[in-house]
Amino acid sequence: MPSIKAGRGSSCVPGPIPTSAEHLGDGSYIARVGYGVLRVLLPVRAIEATLTVTLADNTVRTEQWRLITNLLDPVKYPATELVDLYHRRWQAETAYFSIKATMLDGRVLRSRSIDGLDQEVYALLTAYQALIRAGDDALTGRPDIPMERISFTVLLAAVTDTVTASHGVFPSTLVDLVGTIGRAALGDLLPAHRRQRVKARTRKNPTSKYGPNAGQHLHKAQNYTVRTTVVFFAHGLNSRSWP
């Protein structure tokens, strides 16, 4: 199964530098690495790149990345494309944000027992999965629309309105996969080309171990652009300067 793993010099201490066996035309290189008790070195492709992130307030941050993948063909899988795809993988974290910030709306779990907390967490996960399934069902007849254009906020608002007003819960006509919720989502799609956006962070606990980072994070969400430059770090990734 194809896989991509990455390390960032700005967020982790770099491991051993892969020994280059063959440099490829797109700036990546073939290396051979060993894992655990394996006696044979495995061929992998290393892609090293500098990512320059420019925020809407003109703040610029530069990071060094190294991706290790078994997708060895540089023509079929260009280095810059793999770096971009890996960056987009972090959108998976929006699932946690949707549950914590959108569904809970800043509220905390109310139970004061382990069993009660388990029940609340499973209820949230079930509701989240049901919403995502409703969005996916809405696209049954629209293969031209990718799932990432379905707004989770619109899905949640449509469900809330439907349950609160008890309108459209039991349709009088033939039941279809789209339904009231799906039609609401299709009627308010996200833009086809979504802007990159970084979320603001706050430190709520005054005794947090991340205290030295106070004031270094954004106070409000911002859009940003990313410029990727594939390079070869002959001396490895820069280590992070820990506070």
Stockholm file with secondary structure:
# STOCKHOLM 1.0

chainA/1-243         MPSIKAGRGSSCVPGPIPTSAEHLGDGSYIARVGYGVLRVLLPVRAIEATLTVTLADNTVRTEQWRLITNLLDPVKYPATELVDLYHRRWQAETAYFSIKATMLDGRVLRSRSIDGLDQEVYALLTAYQALIRAGDDALTGRPDIPMERISFTVLLAAVTDTVTASHGVFPSTLVDLVGTIGRAALGDLLPAHRRQRVKARTRKNPTSKYGPNAGQHLHKAQNYTVRTTVVFFAHGLNSRSWP
#=GR chainA/1-243 SS CCCEEEEETTTSCCCCCCCEEEECTTSCEEEEECCTTCSSCEEEEEEEEEEEEEETTSCEEEEEEEEEESCCCTTTSCHHHHHHHHHHHGGGHHHHHIIIIIISTTCCCCCCSHHHHHHHHHHHHHHHHHHHHHHHHHTTTCTTSCGGGSCHHHHHHHHHHHHHHTCSSSCSSCCCSSHHHHHHHHTTCCCSSCCEEECCCCCCCTTCTTGGGTTSSCSSCEEEEEEEEEECCTTCCCCCCCC
#=GC SS_cons         CCCEEEEETTTSCCCCCCCEEEECTTSCEEEEECCTTCSSCEEEEEEEEEEEEEETTSCEEEEEEEEEESCCCTTTSCHHHHHHHHHHHGGGHHHHHIIIIIISTTCCCCCCSHHHHHHHHHHHHHHHHHHHHHHHHHTTTCTTSCGGGSCHHHHHHHHHHHHHHTCSSSCSSCCCSSHHHHHHHHTTCCCSSCCEEECCCCCCCTTCTTGGGTTSSCSSCEEEEEEEEEECCTTCCCCCCCC
//
